Amino acid sequence: MGKLEPPAGRITIPEGDQWISDVARAAQAYKASAASCTQSIVAAFLDVFERREPMVLRAATAFTAGMFSSLTCGIHAGGIIVLGLVAGREEITDGLDGLLPVVQPAQEMIRRINRRIGGHDCREMTGVDFTDLEQAMAYHGSPAAEECTRRIHDGAEEIARVLQELNAAGELIIRTPRHHQ
């Protein structure tokens, strides 16, 4: 996908189903080529939102393979990062008031992703201990890895649906950035 300049103003959640299909396919394609679940989710949503956020992608690197420890699935981490991009606080000094708008949407998102992809734990879903380099290397290109690529598609689709539904119901506070790059 091409380089995009960050537009001024807030992120908008598109209407309809086409963008949901597009973001799911893009996330799956990124996963097939880049091997990072979290970055694949985040990159696909940045594309849809027409944003270029290299530091966000950089930060998402460390969530690969369940934080390289077979823990929380990168789809969940990616979804929460995307939610933060849309509704998160921009300043730490915004305090608790800045956190409250993401609590319910985050909880709903995690519940829905868990239902859709079958869990939240990399080791349980893949059977791989990513702290073991031999297991991690054997996983790459295996049927289990292909299953994760399918999960990326389904997870991105679910994240998009949650954002769209919460937005349509007036339950998603989309913040306008105070600062631009």
C-alpha positions in Angstrom: 0.0 0.0 0.0 1.2 3.5 -0.8 2.5 6.2 1.5 -0.2 8.5 2.8 -0.1 11.9 4.3 -2.1 12.2 7.6 -5.2 14.2 6.9 -6.2 16.9 9.4 -9.0 16.2 11.7 -10.6 13.1 13.2 -10.8 9.6 11.9 -14.1 8.7 10.4 -15.7 5.2 10.5 -16.9 4.4 7.0 -20.5 3.3 6.4 -21.5 0.2 4.5 -19.8 -3.2 4.2 -17.3 -2.7 1.4 -14.7 -1.1 3.7 -15.1 -4.0 6.1 -14.3 -6.4 3.4 -11.4 -4.3 2.2 -9.8 -3.9 5.6 -10.1 -7.7 6.3 -8.5 -8.6 2.9 -5.7 -6.0 3.4 -5.0 -7.3 6.9 -4.9 -10.9 5.6 -2.5 -9.8 2.8 -0.2 -8.0 5.2 -0.1 -11.0 7.5 0.8 -13.3 4.5 3.7 -11.1 3.6 4.8 -9.6 6.9 4.2 -12.3 9.5 3.0 -9.9 12.2 -0.6 -10.2 13.3 -0.7 -6.9 15.2 1.0 -4.9 12.6 -1.2 -6.4 9.9 -4.3 -5.3 11.7 -3.0 -1.8 12.4 -1.6 -1.3 8.9 -4.9 -2.3 7.3 -6.9 0.1 9.4 -4.3 2.9 8.9 -4.8 2.4 5.1 -8.6 2.6 5.4 -8.3 5.7 7.7 -5.8 7.2 5.2 -3.2 7.7 7.9 0.5 7.3 7.9 1.6 6.6 11.5 5.1 5.0 11.4 5.5 5.3 15.2 2.3 3.4 15.7 3.4 0.6 13.4 6.8 0.6 15.1 5.1 0.2 18.5 3.0 -2.6 17.2 6.1 -4.6 16.3 6.6 -5.9 19.8 3.2 -7.5 19.9 4.1 -10.1 17.3 3.6 -13.8 18.3 1.8 -12.9 21.5 4.4 -10.4 22.5 7.0 -13.0 21.5 5.8 -15.0 24.4 2.8 -16.9 23.1 0.5 -14.7 25.2 -2.2 -12.3 23.9 -3.1 -12.8 20.3 -2.0 -9.9 18.0 -5.5 -9.5 16.6 -6.6 -8.4 20.0 -3.6 -6.1 20.5 -4.1 -4.7 17.0 -7.8 -4.1 17.6 -7.1 -2.2 20.9 -4.4 -0.1 19.1 -6.9 0.8 16.4 -9.5 1.7 19.0 -6.9 3.9 20.7 -6.3 5.6 17.4 -10.0 6.4 17.0 -11.0 7.1 20.6 -7.9 7.2 22.8 -6.7 10.1 24.8 -3.9 12.2 23.2 -2.5 13.6 26.4 -1.7 11.5 29.5 -2.8 14.6 31.5 -6.4 13.9 30.3 -6.5 11.5 33.2 -9.3 9.1 33.9 -11.7 11.2 31.8 -9.5 10.5 28.8 -9.7 6.7 29.5 -13.4 6.3 30.1 -14.5 6.6 26.5 -12.5 3.5 25.5 -13.5 1.2 28.4 -16.8 -0.2 27.1 -15.8 -0.3 23.4 -12.6 -2.2 24.4 -14.5 -4.7 26.4 -17.0 -5.2 23.6 -14.3 -5.6 21.0 -12.4 -8.2 23.0 -15.6 -10.2 23.7 -16.5 -10.2 20.0 -13.0 -11.0 18.8 -12.8 -14.0 21.2 -16.1 -15.3 20.0 -15.1 -14.8 16.3 -11.7 -16.4 16.3 -12.0 -18.8 19.2 -9.8 -17.3 21.9 -7.2 -14.8 22.9 -4.1 -16.9 23.7 -1.5 -17.5 20.9 -0.3 -20.8 22.4 -3.7 -22.2 22.9 -4.9 -21.3 19.4 -1.7 -22.3 17.6 -0.1 -24.9 19.8 3.2 -23.1 19.4 5.5 -21.9 22.1 6.9 -18.8 20.4 9.7 -18.6 23.1 11.1 -21.7 21.5 12.9 -20.6 18.3 12.7 -24.0 16.7 8.9 -24.2 17.3 8.5 -20.6 16.0 10.5 -21.3 12.8 8.6 -24.6 12.2 5.3 -22.7 12.6 6.2 -20.2 9.8 4.6 -21.6 6.6 2.8 -24.4 8.5 -1.0 -25.1 8.3 -1.3 -23.5 11.7 0.2 -20.3 10.3 -2.2 -20.4 7.5 -5.0 -20.7 10.1 -3.7 -17.6 11.8 -3.8 -15.7 8.5 -7.5 -16.6 8.2 -8.0 -15.5 11.7 -6.5 -12.1 10.8 -9.1 -11.7 8.1 -11.9 -12.6 10.5 -10.5 -10.5 13.3 -10.1 -7.4 11.2 -13.6 -7.8 10.0 -14.9 -8.1 13.5 -12.9 -5.1 14.7 -14.4 -3.0 11.8 -17.9 -4.2 12.6 -17.6 -3.4 16.3 -16.3 0.1 15.4 -19.1 0.7 12.9 -21.8 -0.6 15.1 -20.7 1.3 18.2 -20.3 4.5 16.1 -23.8 4.0 14.6 -25.3 3.6 18.1 -23.5 6.7 19.3 -21.4 4.6 21.7 -18.1 5.5 20.2 -16.5 8.8 21.0 -14.2 9.7 18.0 -11.7 12.2 19.1 -10.4 15.0 17.0 -6.6 15.2 17.2 -5.2 18.3 19.0 -1.7 17.8 17.4 -0.7 16.9 13.9 2.6 15.6 12.7 
